[in-house]
Amino acid sequence: MADLLHEITIKASPERVYEAIVNQQHLRRWWTPDSQAEPKADSVAVFGFFNHTVVFRMRIDELVAGRRVAWSCLGDRAEWGGTKLSFEVAPVADGATRLRFTHAGWIKTSGDFAPANTTWGALMVRLKDYVEGRNPGPFFTGRAD
């Protein structure tokens, strides 16, 4: 099994970073406008891309306010099925936050693995810019319900 790992420092409180990850309206502003998510454990978040031609469903496994978000990919793409995603949020010096993102459990490092790694890296920078107030808009565009 292989894991994708990204770590970034964001000049904002852990609570602001956490909200940007769990709140549907925030997700729509930095990731994809085609996001449906409720900050509730055992619910399913739905993320649509390319005018809803690609859809990922993530079961929300764990929410620890201001500290941790964990999802399980429900397998809308075969290579993603059973993978686990986590966002670990921790305060660091000067009121900033360290975000450690892991997308774990990939069965192979070919196929979707490398493109997903590149995309997640770009998304971490997009999230940082959004939370820090630069408001870059969503990384993906398309339909918003």
Buried (B, 14 or more C-beta within 10 A) or exposed (E): EEEBEBEBEBBBBBBBBBBBBBBEEBBBBBBBBBBBBEBEEEEBBBBBBEEBEBEBBBBBBEBEEBBBBBBBBBEBBEBBEBBBBBBBBBBEEEEBBBBBBBBBBBEEEEBBBEEBBEBBBEBBBBBBBBBBEEEBEBBBEBEEE
